[in-house]
Amino acid sequence: MSLAWMMNKYDFIIPIPGSRKLERLKSNYEAGNIELSQEEIKTIDDKLNSMEFNIFGGH
């Protein structure tokens, strides 16, 4: 879902996920078939913006 969210959020972003297992490769491929509305993207963004993350090397 996170891959689909990123692909739907911006037209100019092309994520390149790594994959070692065939099932992950299939899942990554299927993310391209998920269409999210602007409202769904905003809901995800709002939820993420309200969460605290400990990111290694991040801000």
C-alpha positions as CSV (number, residue, x, y, z in Angstrom):
1,M,0.0,0.0,0.0
2,S,2.8,2.4,0.7
3,L,4.2,1.9,-2.7
4,A,0.8,2.5,-4.3
5,W,0.4,5.6,-2.1
6,M,3.7,7.0,-3.3
7,M,3.0,6.3,-7.0
8,N,-0.5,7.9,-6.7
9,K,0.7,10.9,-4.8
10,Y,3.1,12.4,-7.3
11,D,3.3,11.9,-11.1
12,F,7.0,12.7,-11.1
13,I,8.1,10.0,-8.6
14,I,9.0,6.5,-9.8
15,P,9.8,4.4,-6.7
16,I,12.3,1.6,-7.3
17,P,11.6,-1.0,-4.6
18,G,14.1,-3.8,-4.0
19,S,12.9,-7.4,-3.9
20,R,14.5,-10.7,-3.1
21,K,11.4,-12.9,-3.2
22,L,9.1,-13.6,-6.1
23,E,6.0,-12.9,-3.9
24,R,7.4,-9.4,-3.1
25,L,8.1,-8.7,-6.7
26,K,4.5,-9.6,-7.6
27,S,3.2,-7.4,-4.7
28,N,5.3,-4.5,-5.9
29,Y,4.0,-5.0,-9.5
30,E,0.3,-5.1,-8.3
31,A,0.8,-1.8,-6.4
32,G,0.7,-0.2,-9.9
33,N,-2.9,-1.4,-10.3
34,I,-4.1,0.4,-7.1
35,E,-5.7,3.8,-7.8
36,L,-6.1,6.1,-4.8
37,S,-8.3,9.2,-4.9
38,Q,-7.0,12.6,-3.7
39,E,-9.1,12.2,-0.6
40,E,-7.6,8.8,0.2
41,I,-4.1,10.2,-0.3
42,K,-4.9,13.2,1.9
43,T,-6.3,10.8,4.6
44,I,-3.0,8.8,4.5
45,D,-0.9,12.0,4.6
46,D,-2.9,13.4,7.6
47,K,-2.5,10.1,9.5
48,L,1.2,10.0,8.8
49,N,1.7,13.7,9.7
50,S,0.1,13.0,13.1
51,M,2.4,10.1,13.9
52,E,5.8,10.2,15.5
53,F,8.6,8.2,13.8
54,N,12.0,7.4,14.9
55,I,14.0,7.5,11.6
56,F,17.6,6.4,11.5
57,G,19.5,9.4,10.2
58,G,16.3,11.3,9.5
59,H,14.7,14.4,10.9
